[in-house]
C-alpha cells in the first residue's frame, strides 16, 4: 500500500482517471508527498466548509459540553444533602472503578490511559474529601492530603505520566504545609517569626529541589521520555525559588533573622549560583534562567531598600520612594540586558 | 508490561480496600458507639459561622483547661484520653486525664489531641448545607458517637431541649424556584396591553 501511494504523483503523468478524496490527500501528506500548504489547499477544495460553519460547530460543541458538565455538577451540588453517605461513596467508587477499567482497556502507555489514570487519582482525592466531610471526626486536613498522596503512589509509579508525577509532588507539598501549620507549629501563621513558621519553606525548597534534580538526572542520563516536558522543570524550579525567596526577603529586609531565614538566604544564594550555571551552560533554558534572575533581583532590591529607608529615617517621604522606584527600574533593566545578551550567546552556541 | 498491569491493579485494589476499610470503621462506630453529648461553650454561635460550616468550641475544653495546661508542660505526647462522666442527658463532664488506670463503671474515655495547650477531641467544625446557618445557631450540644476506647465521631447538633437539629434537605432555598401559584397566569390572553405611562 505505501508504495502505491508514494508513486501516485509519477503515475499521474499517464492520463488515467483517479478519484481523489480527502483521505487520499491526508495519506499523501502523511507519506510526505504533499507539503502542508498543498494539503490544506487540496482539502479546502475537496471538502469546503465555510469558516462560520466550522466556528458554529466548534462553539456549539464547546458550550454544549460545558453546559452538560455544569448540569452534572449542579445536580450533585443541589441534591448533595439528600444523598445518603453510602450512596455518595458508591457513586464515587463506581466512577473510580470505571475510570480504572477504561484506563486499562485503553492501554496504560497511551495518552488516553494516562489521562484516565490521572482522573482516577483525582477521584481518589474527591472520595477522601467526601469521607472527611461525611464523618466529622476532626481528621486534620494534612492527614487527608497525606493519605491521598500515599494511596495514589502506586499509580504514579507505573503511569509514567509527567502531569500525574507533578500532581503527586504538589500533594506532598500541600500535606507538608498543612502538617507544619497544624502539628509542628500549631496555630501559627506560616510567617509567624517567633514560632519557627519559616522552617517549612526551607524544608519544602529542599524537597522540591531534590525532585527537580531527580527529574534532570532522569531526563539527561536515563533518557526518560515522560519527564522530558520542560514545563515540569519550570514549575518545580519556580517552586524552589519561591520557597527560598519569601524567607530570603524577610531576612534581607531585616524583618526576621532566625535559623530558618538565614538558612533560606544561604540556600537561595546556592540555588541561584547553581541555576545560573546549569541553565546557561549544561541545560540551556532561558526561562529557568529568567526565574533565577528575577529571584535575585527581588532580594537585591530588598537589600537596597533597607539601606535607603535606613538613611531616610522614620519619616521617609516621596523622595525616597521615587529613588526606590528608579532603583527598581534600574535593577530590572540591568537584569533584562544581561538576559538578552546571555540568551543571544546561548542561541549562538546551540546553532 | 504484564508486571506493570499487575502493579496497576494491585495499587487499585489497595485504594479500594483502604477507602472502604475506613468507611466501614466509621459506619461501625456509628452503629455501635455510645451517644455522648458535649455542651458547646456559651458564646454567640453566629460569630463562628463560616458560610457552610461552624466552628465548635466545647465547654469540656474549658473545664479541663487547667489539666490541659499541666499536660502540655509535663509531657511531649500530643495524644491521649480524657476520663468523663455522663449525666442523665448523656452530657459528658470532665473528670481527669486518663493515665492508663482502670475506669469506674460510670466513667467513659474520650480521645484527645493536644493543640496549643488545649485539648481537642477532633470534630471542631460542623459542616452543613449553605443557607442553613440560622437553624444551627440554636445548637447547644454536639452529639458524638464514642467507642469504648474513646474514638469519637460527631454526628449532629442538638438544641437546649436535647432535640436533634435537622437540616432542610430540599436544597438551598436561595436556589429553588418560586412555587408555581406565584407565577403570573399566562394562560389567558390579555385583552388589553397596558403600556407604561399610558
Interface residues (C-beta under 8 A of the other chain):
Chain A: X78 X79 X80 X81 X82 X86 X89 X93 X96 X97 X100 X103 X104 X108 X117 X120 X124 X127 X128 X131 X133 X134 X135 X136 X137 X138 X139 X147 X151 X152 X153 X154 X155 X157 X158 X182 X183 X186 X187
Chain B: X4 X5 X7 X8 X9 X10 X11 X12 X14 X15 X16 X18 X19 X20 X22 X23 X26 X27 X78 X115 X116 X120 X121 X122 X123 X124 X125 X126 X127 X129 X152 X153 X154 X155 X167 X169 X170 X171 X172 X175
